[in-house]
Amino acid sequence: FPWNKYRETVTCLILEEGITSTAYQSFFWFKALTSVSLPESLQVIGPETFLWCSSLYDITLPEGLITLGDRAFEGCESLTEIELPETLTEISWDCFNGTGLIQIDIPDSVTSIGTRAFMDCKGLVSVNMPEQLTLIGERAFAGCDSLTSLTLPDSLEVIEIAAFEESGLVSIVLPDSVTDLQHYVFYSCANLEAVLVPDSVVYIGESVFSECPNVTVYCYQLSFAHLYAEAY
């Protein structure tokens, strides 16, 4: 891109009204960028648009935004807050990986949280989950060691590999809609003390609770979780 030569000096970015999408790596590694103004016409933020913009802290996403591309804000370590519009349908892979987010409200329009979407958000303490969420992707919240509690919606069905690996969770209740707990979901959650597994769960992968020295798993008698516990 012709503006890449200003990567080290641009601090403020204003995109004109009428723009509907940003291209792959449009503003990748603009290290001095602190503030971005987006037009109401914007529908798509492309993959890696603001990847590693480590100084970025001020950005408002417009209502009407449908897609946040993979790695859109990965490595934006100064980004402590962002409001997601109700028009968003998914949180893509690595979207907020390694950001400085402290709290996030995920709108009810979102049905899936992608692989590593919030991985290594070390300051993340609060996540409000959408009511229509069906899937939490692989390592979505892995390494979020300040995240001590989380309420999962009744729509959730699948929790993928290592979704909460090495997170700070202390306790969690899995809703009756969950059917699959894939490998390493709670692996190395050192502070985890209590997990309620419903009888809707019919698959539990390898090492789901390994390296969780203080955990007690609560389940129903003769449920799949009960039989799994007896076998392992």
Disulfide bonds with the S-S distance in Angstrom:
none
